[in-house]
Amino acid sequence: MRKYLEKEKAIDTLARLYERIKREEHNQEAANGVWRAMEAIAGLGDAWIPASERLPKKPKENPLYDNKPLELYLVSVKNTDCVIMALWNGASFTDGWEKLDVLAWMPLPEPYKEAEG
């Protein structure tokens, strides 16, 4: 099974277990443990997703790009040795000039935030 599907499936399974524990067993401590497990799995880093297996969902209009349906991703492009950021328009990846032959992609990480204090 593919890793990205395993992560999503694990979170879905735990979410159903969480709801069942709350509804049927009324055990808040157990429910909290399941919730913490869901958060831990969700926090795991994203892995490369082969473009041959799955492409990103169609993007919504993005105010950062004049309300065009575009999203940024990290991509690995055929015949290159580096990772680049590319725009996804719902049909193909582009660097802004040409369509890219993407082998794999992943969502961008969250921006760095300094700790307060």
Residue frames as a rotation matrix with the C-alpha (Angstrom) as fourth column:
MET 1
0.584 0.812 0.000 0.00
0.812 -0.584 0.000 0.00
0.000 0.000 -1.000 0.00
ARG 2
-0.010 -0.579 0.816 1.27
0.486 -0.715 -0.502 3.51
0.874 0.392 0.288 -0.73
LYS 3
-0.683 -0.388 -0.619 2.53
0.716 -0.189 -0.672 5.55
0.144 -0.902 0.407 2.20
TYR 4
-0.920 0.340 0.195 0.28
-0.350 -0.936 -0.021 8.56
0.176 -0.087 0.981 1.61
LEU 5
-0.024 0.948 -0.317 -2.77
-0.396 0.283 0.874 6.30
0.918 0.147 0.369 1.55
GLU 6
-0.137 -0.092 -0.986 -1.64
0.703 0.692 -0.162 4.54
0.697 -0.716 -0.030 4.71
LYS 7
-0.952 -0.244 -0.183 -1.39
0.303 -0.686 -0.662 7.86
0.036 -0.686 0.727 6.56
GLU 8
-0.608 0.788 0.098 -4.84
-0.695 -0.588 0.414 9.00
0.384 0.183 0.905 5.42
LYS 9
0.078 0.642 -0.763 -6.35
-0.078 0.767 0.637 5.60
0.994 0.010 0.110 6.17
ALA 10
-0.496 -0.335 -0.801 -4.81
0.732 0.336 -0.593 5.54
0.468 -0.880 0.079 9.66
ILE 11
-0.988 0.149 0.035 -6.22
-0.148 -0.871 -0.469 8.98
-0.039 -0.468 0.883 10.47
ASP 12
-0.291 0.937 -0.194 -9.67
-0.710 -0.076 0.700 8.01
0.641 0.342 0.688 9.16
THR 13
-0.008 0.236 -0.972 -9.64
0.324 0.920 0.221 4.77
0.946 -0.313 -0.083 11.17
LEU 14
-0.750 -0.337 -0.570 -8.59
0.639 -0.144 -0.756 6.59
0.173 -0.931 0.323 14.34
ALA 15
-0.845 0.498 0.196 -11.26
-0.498 -0.865 0.051 9.26
0.195 -0.054 0.979 13.78
ARG 16
0.046 0.884 -0.466 -13.95
-0.396 0.444 0.804 6.57
0.917 0.148 0.370 13.65
LEU 17
-0.161 -0.191 -0.968 -12.51
0.699 0.671 -0.248 4.95
0.697 -0.717 0.026 16.79
TYR 18
-0.975 -0.223 -0.009 -12.44
0.177 -0.746 -0.642 8.32
0.137 -0.628 0.766 18.56
GLU 19
-0.474 0.869 0.143 -16.11
-0.744 -0.482 0.462 8.95
0.470 0.113 0.875 17.77
ARG 20
0.178 0.533 -0.827 -17.08
0.009 0.840 0.543 5.42
0.984 -0.104 0.144 18.86
ILE 21
-0.531 -0.437 -0.726 -15.25
0.715 0.229 -0.661 5.76
0.455 -0.870 0.191 22.18
LYS 22
-0.969 0.190 0.157 -16.92
-0.237 -0.889 -0.391 9.10
0.065 -0.416 0.907 22.86
ARG 23
-0.263 0.950 -0.167 -20.36
-0.778 -0.106 0.619 7.85
0.570 0.293 0.768 21.83
GLU 24
0.420 0.503 -0.755 -20.40
-0.162 0.860 0.483 4.33
0.893 -0.080 0.443 23.29
GLU 25
0.067 -0.492 -0.868 -17.82
0.760 0.588 -0.275 4.12
0.646 -0.642 0.413 26.04
HIS 26
0.845 0.283 0.454 -17.83
0.022 -0.867 0.499 7.68
0.535 -0.411 -0.738 27.40
ASN 27
0.561 -0.756 -0.337 -14.13
0.733 0.266 0.626 7.25
-0.383 -0.598 0.704 28.27
GLN 28
0.990 -0.110 -0.082 -12.60
-0.133 -0.919 -0.370 10.69
-0.035 0.377 -0.925 27.80
GLU 29
0.275 -0.952 0.138 -9.09
-0.534 -0.032 0.845 9.54
-0.800 -0.306 -0.517 28.72
ALA 30
-0.135 -0.272 0.953 -9.12
0.532 0.792 0.301 6.86
-0.836 0.547 0.037 26.01
ALA 31
0.741 0.468 0.482 -10.66
0.659 -0.363 -0.659 9.29
-0.134 0.806 -0.577 23.51
ASN 32
0.826 -0.489 -0.280 -7.93
-0.440 -0.871 0.220 11.83
-0.351 -0.058 -0.935 24.29
GLY 33
-0.060 -0.877 0.477 -5.27
-0.159 0.480 0.863 9.18
-0.985 -0.024 -0.168 23.65
VAL 34
0.125 0.193 0.973 -6.75
0.865 0.459 -0.202 8.39
-0.486 0.867 -0.110 20.26
TRP 35
0.967 0.252 0.026 -6.91
0.239 -0.873 -0.426 12.13
-0.084 0.419 -0.904 19.47
ARG 36
0.452 -0.875 -0.172 -3.20
-0.549 -0.426 0.719 12.53
-0.702 -0.230 -0.673 20.35
ALA 37
-0.211 -0.493 0.844 -2.37
0.374 0.757 0.536 9.61
-0.903 0.429 0.024 18.06
MET 38
0.567 0.491 0.661 -4.30
0.802 -0.147 -0.579 11.28
-0.187 0.859 -0.477 15.22
GLU 39
0.943 -0.239 -0.232 -2.40
-0.242 -0.970 0.016 14.53
-0.229 0.041 -0.973 15.77
ALA 40
0.098 -0.968 0.229 0.94
-0.319 0.187 0.929 12.70
-0.943 -0.164 -0.290 15.80
ILE 41
-0.099 -0.083 0.992 0.20
0.753 0.645 0.129 10.92
-0.650 0.760 -0.001 12.53
ALA 42
0.819 0.466 0.335 -1.08
0.572 -0.613 -0.544 14.13
-0.049 0.637 -0.769 10.91
GLY 43
0.801 -0.537 -0.263 2.14
-0.403 -0.810 0.426 15.87
-0.442 -0.235 -0.866 11.96
LEU 44
0.155 -0.763 0.627 4.37
0.466 0.617 0.634 13.38
-0.871 0.194 0.452 10.21
GLY 45
-0.405 -0.415 -0.815 6.18
-0.445 -0.689 0.572 14.91
-0.799 0.594 0.095 7.29
ASP 46
0.736 0.650 -0.190 4.76
-0.436 0.240 -0.867 14.50
-0.518 0.721 0.460 3.85
ALA 47
-0.150 -0.754 0.640 6.53
0.224 0.604 0.764 12.07
-0.963 0.258 0.078 1.56
TRP 48
-0.740 -0.151 -0.656 7.14
-0.584 -0.341 0.737 12.29
-0.335 0.928 0.164 -2.16
ILE 49
0.189 0.858 0.477 4.07
-0.082 0.498 -0.863 11.24
-0.979 0.124 0.165 -4.11
PRO 50
-0.761 -0.476 0.442 4.79
0.362 0.254 0.897 9.74
-0.539 0.842 -0.021 -7.54
ALA 51
-0.502 0.562 -0.657 2.91
-0.716 -0.697 -0.049 11.66
-0.486 0.445 0.752 -10.25
SER 52
-0.707 0.219 -0.672 2.09
-0.410 0.647 0.642 8.31
0.576 0.730 -0.368 -11.86
GLU 53
-0.745 0.415 -0.523 0.11
0.632 0.689 -0.355 7.34
0.213 -0.595 -0.775 -8.73
ARG 54
0.335 0.853 -0.401 -1.70
0.923 -0.382 -0.041 10.56
-0.188 -0.356 -0.915 -7.88
LEU 55
-0.504 -0.393 0.769 -1.79
0.529 -0.844 -0.085 14.25
0.683 0.364 0.633 -8.73
PRO 56
-0.942 0.161 -0.295 -2.85
0.168 -0.533 -0.829 17.11
-0.291 -0.831 0.475 -6.45
LYS 57
0.005 0.999 0.043 -6.49
0.851 0.018 -0.525 18.09
-0.525 0.039 -0.850 -6.22
LYS 58
0.002 0.089 0.996 -7.69
0.771 -0.635 0.055 20.85
0.637 0.768 -0.070 -8.52
PRO 59
-0.778 -0.379 -0.500 -6.75
0.622 -0.570 -0.536 24.13
-0.082 -0.729 0.680 -6.82
LYS 60
0.416 0.884 -0.215 -9.22
0.864 -0.458 -0.210 26.80
-0.284 -0.098 -0.954 -5.85
GLU 61
0.573 -0.184 0.798 -8.90
0.328 -0.842 -0.429 30.41
0.751 0.508 -0.422 -6.93
ASN 62
0.180 -0.654 -0.735 -5.88
0.981 0.061 0.186 31.80
-0.077 -0.754 0.652 -5.13
PRO 63
0.961 0.245 -0.125 -5.68
0.243 -0.969 -0.030 35.52
-0.129 -0.002 -0.992 -4.27
LEU 64
0.239 -0.952 -0.194 -1.87
0.027 -0.193 0.981 35.28
-0.971 -0.239 -0.020 -4.34
TYR 65
-0.756 -0.482 0.444 -2.07
0.394 0.208 0.895 34.62
-0.524 0.851 0.033 -8.09
ASP 66
-0.825 0.460 -0.327 -4.72
-0.558 -0.751 0.353 37.14
-0.083 0.474 0.877 -9.21
ASN 67
-0.020 0.870 0.493 -7.45
-0.721 0.329 -0.610 34.66
-0.693 -0.367 0.620 -8.21
LYS 68
0.063 -0.039 -0.997 -6.24
-0.833 0.548 -0.074 32.09
0.550 0.835 0.002 -10.73
PRO 69
0.917 0.290 0.274 -6.58
-0.394 0.766 0.509 28.45
-0.062 -0.574 0.816 -9.66
LEU 70
0.291 -0.904 -0.313 -2.90
-0.191 0.266 -0.945 27.82
0.937 0.335 -0.095 -8.84
GLU 71
0.957 -0.131 0.259 -0.99
-0.239 0.148 0.960 26.20
-0.164 -0.980 0.110 -5.97
LEU 72
0.186 -0.970 -0.158 2.74
-0.886 -0.096 -0.454 25.79
0.425 0.225 -0.877 -5.32
TYR 73
0.984 0.017 0.179 4.35
-0.093 0.901 0.424 22.39
-0.154 -0.434 0.888 -4.76
LEU 74
-0.071 -0.997 0.033 7.84
-0.756 0.075 0.650 20.94
-0.650 0.021 -0.759 -4.52
VAL 75
0.917 0.393 -0.062 8.52
-0.326 0.651 -0.686 18.76
-0.229 0.649 0.725 -7.54
SER 76
-0.199 -0.911 0.362 11.16
-0.135 0.391 0.910 16.43
-0.971 0.132 -0.201 -8.87
VAL 77
0.605 0.415 -0.680 11.41
-0.644 -0.246 -0.724 16.85
-0.468 0.876 0.119 -12.64
LYS 78
0.816 -0.258 0.517 12.56
0.437 0.862 -0.259 14.24
-0.378 0.437 0.816 -15.14
ASN 79
0.395 -0.787 0.475 16.22
0.789 0.026 -0.613 14.62
0.470 0.617 0.631 -16.22
THR 80
0.300 -0.364 0.882 17.11
-0.408 -0.884 -0.226 17.07
0.862 -0.292 -0.414 -13.42
ASP 81
-0.270 -0.521 -0.810 19.10
0.550 0.607 -0.573 16.58
0.790 -0.600 0.122 -10.24
CYS 82
-0.994 -0.093 0.053 17.38
0.016 -0.618 -0.786 19.17
0.106 -0.781 0.616 -8.10
VAL 83
-0.224 0.946 -0.236 14.04
0.960 0.172 -0.220 19.86
-0.167 -0.276 -0.946 -6.48
ILE 84
-0.943 -0.040 0.332 12.13
0.133 -0.956 0.263 22.95
0.306 0.292 0.906 -7.59
MET 85
-0.443 0.868 -0.223 8.91
0.112 -0.194 -0.975 24.74
-0.890 -0.457 -0.011 -6.73
ALA 86
-0.957 0.201 0.210 6.27
0.214 -0.003 0.977 24.53
0.197 0.980 -0.040 -9.44
LEU 87
-0.537 0.843 -0.026 2.75
-0.763 -0.498 -0.412 25.79
-0.361 -0.201 0.911 -9.99
TRP 88
-0.852 0.418 0.314 -0.11
0.470 0.876 0.111 23.28
-0.229 0.242 -0.943 -10.30
ASN 89
-0.788 0.572 -0.229 -3.13
-0.613 -0.763 0.206 24.47
-0.057 0.303 0.951 -12.30
GLY 90
0.089 0.844 0.529 -5.25
-0.638 0.456 -0.621 21.34
-0.765 -0.282 0.579 -11.96
ALA 91
0.968 0.227 -0.112 -4.01
-0.224 0.559 -0.798 19.81
-0.118 0.797 0.592 -15.20
SER 92
0.530 -0.848 -0.033 -0.23
0.586 0.394 -0.708 20.19
0.613 0.356 0.705 -15.24
PHE 93
0.491 -0.522 -0.697 2.79
0.583 -0.398 0.708 21.52
-0.647 -0.754 0.109 -13.37
THR 94
0.635 -0.325 0.701 4.62
0.525 -0.484 -0.700 24.54
0.567 0.812 -0.136 -14.76
ASP 95
-0.203 -0.756 -0.622 7.61
0.957 -0.288 0.038 26.66
-0.208 -0.588 0.782 -13.80
GLY 96
0.194 0.370 -0.908 5.83
0.181 -0.924 -0.338 29.69
-0.964 -0.099 -0.246 -15.23
TRP 97
-0.290 -0.363 -0.885 7.33
-0.787 -0.436 0.437 29.30
-0.545 0.823 -0.159 -18.69
GLU 98
-0.366 0.110 -0.924 6.74
-0.717 0.599 0.355 25.72
0.593 0.793 -0.141 -19.73
LYS 99
0.765 0.641 0.070 4.96
-0.585 0.645 0.492 22.53
0.271 -0.417 0.868 -18.74
LEU 100
-0.248 -0.885 0.393 7.13
-0.969 0.232 -0.087 20.26
-0.014 -0.403 -0.915 -16.57
ASP 101
0.231 0.206 -0.951 7.54
-0.291 0.947 0.135 16.48
0.928 0.245 0.279 -16.78
VAL 102
-0.039 -0.170 0.985 7.13
-0.979 -0.190 -0.071 15.85
0.199 -0.967 -0.160 -13.04
LEU 103
-0.474 -0.219 -0.853 8.15
-0.127 0.975 -0.180 12.49
0.872 0.023 -0.490 -11.60
ALA 104
-0.129 0.397 -0.909 7.01
0.927 0.375 0.032 13.18
0.353 -0.838 -0.416 -8.02
TRP 105
-0.200 0.161 0.966 5.58
-0.106 -0.984 0.142 16.02
0.974 -0.074 0.214 -5.95
MET 106
-0.299 0.206 -0.932 4.88
0.926 0.297 -0.231 17.01
0.229 -0.932 -0.280 -2.35
PRO 107
0.769 0.597 0.229 3.09
0.497 -0.784 0.373 19.86
0.402 -0.173 -0.899 -0.58
LEU 108
-0.095 -0.765 0.636 5.20
-0.097 -0.629 -0.771 22.75
0.991 -0.135 -0.014 0.64
PRO 109
-0.388 -0.060 -0.920 6.05
0.860 0.337 -0.384 22.62
0.333 -0.940 -0.079 4.34
GLU 110
0.764 0.616 -0.190 4.51
0.636 -0.671 0.381 25.15
0.108 -0.412 -0.905 6.70
PRO 111
0.366 -0.647 0.669 6.50
-0.048 -0.731 -0.680 28.39
0.930 0.217 -0.298 6.95
TYR 112
-0.382 -0.610 -0.694 8.99
0.737 0.252 -0.627 28.64
0.557 -0.752 0.353 9.81
LYS 113
0.597 0.541 0.593 7.70
-0.018 -0.730 0.683 30.48
0.802 -0.418 -0.426 12.88
GLU 114
-0.546 -0.824 0.151 10.00
-0.120 -0.102 -0.988 31.69
0.829 -0.557 -0.043 15.63
ALA 115
-0.011 0.481 -0.877 9.10
0.872 0.433 0.227 30.65
0.489 -0.762 -0.424 19.14
GLU 116
0.506 0.251 0.825 7.87
-0.107 -0.931 0.349 33.48
0.856 -0.265 -0.445 21.32
GLY 117
0.968 -0.076 -0.237 9.88
0.246 0.150 0.958 34.37
-0.037 -0.986 0.164 24.38
